[in-house]
């Protein structure tokens, strides 16, 4: 089953909240993982692994550095489902 952008955003917000304690409603498409949400590389890798499981996609390690904002991650996951 393919997830919509809204479902992926909600799921990512939940994963970010689980990993960092950041409120899910703060996690928005325009937020930078590092600058706005203050997520370090270790937490980011945990979020990536959990997102791969949750959305049944593969996010290659070399792609992770390109996922600067929540929107980048949502777009990548939505495209990776196809």
N, C-alpha and C positions, 0 to 999 in steps of 0.2 A: 504494500500500500504506500503510495506516495503522499508525503506530508506537504501541506501548503506552507507558504512563507510564514503565516501567522502561527501555525502549529510548531514549526521549527523554532521560531523566535521564543514562543512560550516554553518549549522544551529546553532550549539553551538557557533561558533565564532560570529555569528550575535547576539545571546542572550547575550554573554559576553560583546560585544560592546555596546549593548543597556543598560545594567546594569551598566557598569563600565567606558565606554568610551575608553577601550583598543581597539586598531586597530584590526580588524578581521584577518588581515594577520599575526599578532603576535601570534594568538592562534593556536598552533601546537600540534600534538599528544603527544610529549615528554614534554610539558610544565606542571609544577605543578601549580595547581590552587592557592595555598597559597604562595609557594616560588618564582615562576617565574612571576605569574600574579598578585600577591598581592591581592587576592580576600578574603574578610573576610567571616565569617560564615553567616552573614545576607544576603550579596549579593549572596553567594553560594546557600542559600535556595531559593532566588528569581529565580536564574538561573535554579535550579532543578524544581521548580513549572512550570516555563515557558517551560522548556524542556518537561515535562510531557504532557503539553497541545499541544505543537508543534508536538511532535512525537507520541502522543497517547499511552504513556507507563506509568507505575506506578514505581516510584523509592522510595522504602521504606526508611523511615528515617534512619534505622539502616544500610542501604546500602550506604548512602551518605558519611559516614566517610571513606569508602573504595575507593571512587572516588578521588584519590590523583592527578591524571594527567588527562589532556584532553583525552588522549587515553583510560584511564580507563572508563571514562564517555561514550565515543563513543562505546567501546566494550559492555558496559552494555546496552546501548540503543538499539544497533543492536540486541543483544541477546533477549532483553525484547520484541521485536516486534514479535518474532516467536510464 
